[in-house]
Every structure is written in C-alpha cells, then in structure tokens.
Amino acid sequence: MEIYSSNFEDGIYSPAMLLKMAFITEGIGDHEQATLYLTKYYDISPNPQVITKIKSLTGQNQLVGYEVSDGQRFFIFLTEYQDYIVGTLAFFLLISIIAIWWTGRKEDKKQTYWPTLMLLVLTFLANNFLNGPKTGLITSSPTYIVSKPSAGGDLVDQVEPGHRVHIKSSKDIWYEVDWKNKSAYIKKSDVTRL
C-alpha cells in the first residue's frame, strides 16, 4: 500500500491499482479512502458495479453525480487515448507538410493548404484542450450545498459523504458545482478533487 500511495500521489496509477487500493483500504476499515479510490476508478472506467460498491461503503441508497451519458463516455475515451490521438494527428500533419513541399517543387501543380491547416488546428486542440472532467468527491459530514458562494446563501441540500460532483469553477473557498442539473456551491474543504 505504501508503494501504491506514493505512486498515486505522483499521479501514476492504473484502474487495476485503484481497485487494489480500494480493496486494501476497505480491509483495514478506512471506508472513506476506499470510496475515494473507487470514485477515481469510476472516473476512468464508468461501471454500475462500482456505484453499487460505493453505496454499500457509504451506507447510502441514493448517490448523486455518478450518471454518465454516452457523450461523457466518448469524452472519457478521448482523454484516455489523448497521447495516441495527438501523435497520430502530428504524424499526418508531418506527412501533409512534406507533401506540400514536394508538390511545391513542381510548377504545374496547384497547392492545397486546407488539409494541413485543418490537421494543425486539430493537433493544437487535441493537445491543449482535451482534458478530463473536473470532478470531486464529497468527503465531509454533513456537507452543506448552498445557492451562493457565501455562508448567507440559501441551503440547497445537506448531504453525507460519497456523492460525486462536477466542478465548474473555483471562487475563493468555494467550488461552483453542478448539483442535480443546477449550479450550486460547496466549500472546498468538504470536497476532495479527483
């Protein structure tokens, strides 16, 4: 577990390692950490069995934030294979540049730059803007979800640990989150980023 923990803190982990860490921490009775590792696993590989296990660990029947649409699954797939996508686009961009150079040497050929420009833009976008979803796990008990980023905001909900939230932005000590398809705010101290 010490080796796994140091690798996890360095951002080096695999789905199998997360499952092993969850199993170990559940075995020693640390259900909060087991829930954290299972939620991180769920971010990588959405699976209904994981939700069932998290429900049993947290003792809750209704958990919010674990719904994943087909579009989100596709986006998770793209972020998982980002390096391969960027590499393939860069390879085709290089071939396109070589083709332009090669056909430019011949005076009777007409130059076409659109494929190269399109590949350049796609490579830039895939490399810089293809990031995984920003999610967090509610870890404090009880956690107050409010309508405004202040203690004076209206109470939207009061929840126990185990719920997963999609983080939209960060403001001072608050996260703006998507809670039941509405914007709400949670204190940063009550959420662990995944």
Salt bridges, closest charged atoms under 4 A:
GLU26 OE2 - LYS53 NZ 2.83
ASP43 OD1 - ARG164 NH2 2.36
ASP157 OD2 - LYS180 NZ 3.30
